[in-house]
Amino acid sequence: MFKRMSVIVEYAIFPTDKGASVSDYVSQIIKMLEESGLDYQLTSMGSIYECATMQEALAVIQKSHDILAPVSERIYATAKFDIRKNRQNGIQQKLESIKKKL
């Protein structure tokens, strides 16, 4: 049985009915990620975060939706998951592995 797990999520979520710029809304999501204490990275096309369980990973997506639902009639979301047993600090490990090979 595995003792630890890494769930890395790359996701984007934003309202589609708020015009060309949605940074005011996305910044609320990033603030929630920051306050969560999870390891995360903001990118120009979405965010990456890491959790110890799938339940925790899905809860972040639900919280993100809950932030946008009261202010938007339509929300767009995408998510990709990298789930690996017996690993921690997966975001950093993946980056370091590539850097060593460069």
C-alpha positions, -999 to 999 in steps of 0.1 A, spaced: 0 0 0 13 35 -8 20 60 20 17 92 1 3 105 -32 8 135 -54 -21 149 -74 -9 177 -97 -37 196 -114 -33 220 -143 -66 240 -147 -82 271 -160 -116 285 -150 -131 318 -159 -164 335 -167 -172 338 -204 -197 366 -201 -175 393 -186 -158 407 -217 -123 405 -231 -105 408 -198 -114 384 -169 -84 392 -147 -106 406 -119 -123 373 -116 -92 351 -121 -74 370 -94 -101 359 -69 -93 323 -78 -56 329 -73 -62 345 -40 -81 314 -29 -52 292 -41 -27 314 -22 -48 312 10 -51 274 7 -15 269 15 -11 245 -14 20 246 -37 8 263 -68 21 282 -99 3 308 -119 8 306 -157 -5 329 -184 -30 302 -195 -40 287 -161 -27 275 -128 -10 244 -115 -14 231 -80 -5 200 -60 -25 181 -34 -21 149 -14 -55 134 -24 -79 135 -53 -107 147 -29 -86 177 -20 -78 184 -57 -114 184 -67 -124 206 -37 -102 233 -52 -120 232 -84 -154 233 -66 -142 263 -46 -132 280 -78 -166 274 -93 -182 287 -61 -163 319 -64 -175 325 -100 -211 311 -99 -227 341 -82 -213 366 -107 -215 347 -140 -241 330 -162 -215 309 -179 -182 295 -167 -155 278 -188 -132 253 -171 -106 228 -181 -85 204 -159 -57 179 -163 -45 156 -136 -12 138 -129 -19 113 -101 11 94 -88 14 72 -58 45 73 -35 55 108 -44 55 142 -28 66 176 -41 58 164 -76 58 198 -92 93 205 -81 105 170 -89 92 172 -124 109 205 -130 142 194 -115 142 163 -136 140 183 -168 165 209 -157 191 181 -150 187 169 -186 192 204 -202 
